[in-house]
Amino acid sequence: MKTFATDRSGRKMNVLLWVLQALLAMLFMFSGVMKFIIPVAEMAKQIPFPGWFLHFIGGAEILGAIGLVLPGILRIRTGLTPLAAAALVIIMIGATAVNLKVGQRGAALTTVIVGVLLVFVAYNRRRTAPRTQLSQGTSL
């Protein structure tokens, strides 16, 4: 049986997660869209990767941003939210490595912080995601 205090702290955690998800989704949507708007030659000056790879990362960021919020808004396949957050963590690991390689320690710190926030979202949304019959171990 849940107590009132547990319900209240659960609601606070849910609000915190939604705020983080919305902010992270805006960040990744902006970053992903910019990878399609900025000319490849301009991006290549800052990031030493081919244009097709930068567009791929931009597309992944856009899809990740959508995955952070859309399942929860529609209440359909909410288990995709922690998966989207985890996939974005992988992108942040790569971004951190690239930033360290080119000597941008401040940018690397930023990507580490964003990655930690994504891990927090992934962990807590995975914990609270409704379990399907398949994930509970029942057979078809």
N, C-alpha and C positions, 0 to 999 in steps of 0.2 A: 504494500500500500504506500502510495506516495504522500508525503506530507506537504503542507503548504509551502514550507521553506524550499523543499526540493523542487516543487513546481515553479516557484519564483526564480530559483537559480537556473533552472532549465530554460525558462523564458529569456532570462538575461543572456545566457549562452547563445540561444537561437538568434537573438537580436544582434549580438556581437558578431556571430558568424555571417549573418546577412549583410551587415555593414562591411565586413572584410571582403565578402564575396563581391559586393557591388563595386567597392573601390578597386579591387584587383581586376575585376572584369573591365572596368573603364580603362585602367592602365594598359591591359593587354589588348583591348580593342584599339586604343589609340596607337600603341606600338605596332600592332599588326597592320593597321590601315596605312600608317606612315611608310611602311616598307613597300607599299604599292604606289604611294604618291611621290615619294622622293625618287629622283632619277638614280638608277643603279650606279652610275659613275660617281655620283656624290656620296652614296652609301659606302661604296668600295674604298673611299678615302679613309673612312672611319673604321670599317669592319672588313678585314681581309678575306672575304668570301665571294664566290661568284654570285651573280644576280639571281640565278635560278634557286640557289640555296637560300638566299635572303627572302625571296618570295615564298619559298616553302615554309620557312620559319614564320613569316608574316601570316600565312594562311593558318598555320598551327596555332598561333597566338589568337587569331580571330575565333577559331573554333573552340579553343580553350576558354576564351572569355564568354562565349555563348554557353558552353557547358557548365560554367560556374553558376549561372543564374537561371537559365531557361528550364532545366528539369524541376527546380524548386518552385518556380513561378507557375508552371503548368501542372505540377504535382504528378508528373509522368516520368518514370525511370529515374527517380531521384538518386539512385545508386551511381548514376553517371557523373554527378557532381564531384565526389571524391576522386573518381578516375580522371576527370579533367584537371583537377588541382594537382594530382600526382604527375600527369603528363607535363604540366607547366613547370613543375619542380625540375624535371629533366632538362627543360629548356633553360631554366635558371642556372643549373649546374654548368651547362655549356657556356652560357653567357658569363658566368663567373670565371671560368677557365680562360675564355678569350680576353676578358678584361685584365686578368692577371698577366697573361702573356704579353699584352701590348703595354703593360705598365700603368694601367688606370686603376689604382687601388681604391679610390673613392667609389668609382662605378662598380667595382667588384663587391665592395661592402654593401652597396645598395641592392645588388642582385642577390646577395646572401640573405639580406633581411626580407626581401620579397619572397625568396624561396622558403624561409622559415615560416612566414605567414601562410604560404600555400600548404606547407606540411601541417600546420595547425588546422587549417580548413579541411584538408583531406582526412586527417585523423578523426576530427570531431564529427564530420559529416558521415564518415564511414561507420562510426560508432552509433550514430542515431538513425542511419538509413534503415528503412523497413527491410526485413529479411524475406527473401522469396523462398518458395518451397525447395528449389534446387540448392540454394545456399545453406539450407537447414539439413541437407543430407538425404532428403527423400528421393526416391527414384521415380522415373516416369512410368 
